[in-house]
Amino acid sequence: MKMQQDSQLIAKLIVSFLKDELSESEKKDFMAWLDADPKNVELLESFKQTSSVQKEIDFVHKIDSNEAWNKLADQLTLKPVAKLNWNKLIAYGSVAVLLIVAGIGLYTYKLKDNRESIVLAQNYDIKPGSTKAVLQMANGTSINLDPTAHLQKNTSIEMKDGFLVYKAKNPIQKGYNLLRTPRAGEYKMILPDGTKVYLNSSSAIRFSTDFNKTDRRVQLVGEAYFEVAHNKALPFIVSFNKNEVEVLGTHFNISSYKNTSKTTLLEGAIKIRSGENQTILKPGDEADINNGDVKVAKVDTYKSIAWKEGVFYFHEDEMTDILDQVSRWYNVKIEYKGVPGTKKYSGDIRRQATLNQVLEMLNAVSGTSFDLKDRTVTVNF
């Protein structure tokens, strides 16, 4: 029968059966497939009895999808733009792909270019980053900030709704405070003027102890998202990588990990000063800044702030760019073997996934293999 050869339909029915979502017509097709061969019953039982099934269901739940992405057939041809579309991968994918996801070695599966899809060993894994930072006060005190930390009574800082709130109340010692996140860390704070700052991993923000008195100026290294409180009398200024952004009240993201910085505007208007150049951004604009050269283009702004929403979001990105984010969030070193190439990938992955889960997903759509050992990921192109 045709269904016997239609692995895409079989995969869809198996998943629907496990989720108890078979329609009446699908139940008839599914029972016919089970009756056709005892091995089909064994395959179904292997899914029902495998102790890791719930773990893998959780793994799938950590993956987002987009309706516009191609079906698995397009992914497996490894076109220049491959798509991470995991809900449809399960719904339309072959049984072999289901076996990869579930970690069951009953079938083997090869991509069309004869490269074997590799499942990473599960005996070593790395958890995702978490909420943690260090606040270095102007008086020399360092405060470790994490969910388990209990702040002693302090006249200048407190926790409120998940934000570190800094209150500049007539500081005894003038100077600068520094909020710094490590690799695999992120943090949120509210400045004395009410501005919210979301700090990504491996980043730092420096601000004066009398911030909001005579000016509102901060210095940024790394990446941060700002929701700036409006104050026409005191413009909010962010200095980063020899550049400045000036705003009155707006929402924007700055990424400045490398020599080339990106500033993305979501609401309001901002002025960028880079060298002798001055540029005004409007909502939806993103500025690429490199040695005083500013290039502005309309972009998908969600890409710049997805990290704040707990998502890795890729849109036509090369594998090396994707792994830069992975490296910071999981605090791992990336080593490359072979030539990365220029293929581009799009998709999104929840940042709550473990490192092995992320690498498995990237392997499935790209054919690239990954070896994880001692906090080093070796990438084999």
WOGIUR-V416649 format. One line per field, one symbol per residue. phi: phi as a letter, one per 40 degrees, with the letter a starting at -180 (. if undefined). psi: psi as a letter, one per 20 degrees, with the letter a starting at -180 (. if undefined). A space follows every 50 residues. Layout:
phi->???
psi->???
This chain:
phi->.ccdccccccdccccccccfbcccccccccccccccadcccccccccccc ccccccccdcccbcbbdccccddccccfcdbcbcbcccdccbccddcdcc ccgbccbbabcccgcccbcccccaabcccacaabbccccgcbbcbadccb ccdacbbabafgbcbbbcbfccbcibbbbbbccgbaababcdcgccbbbc cfbabbaccbdgcbabbbbbbgbabbbcccaccbdcbbbafgbbbbabaa babbbbcbccbbbbbbbgabbbbbgccbbbbbdgcbbcbafgcbbbacbc ccdcbddccgbcbbafbcdcccccccdccbfbcbbbbgcdgbcbbbiabc cccccdcccccccccbgcbbbbaffbbcbbc
psi->qhhhinhggggghgghghjlkprghhgggghhghihphhhgggghhghip ijghghghghijprrphiqrrhhhgiilrhoqponhghgghirrhhhhhg gikplhrqpqrijjpppppqpjiprpqrraoqrpooqhjippoporhiqo prppiiqrpokiqppponnmpgoqbqqpppqrqkqrqqrprhiipppopr qlrqppqqhkpjgirnpqpppcpqppnpppnhhnqppppplkrqpprgor prppolhahpqppppgqbqqpppociqpppqrpiqppppolippppqpro hhhhjhhhjkppopolqqhhhghggggghjlqpppppaphajqqqqaqpp iiqrghgghgghghihipqpppplkpoppo.
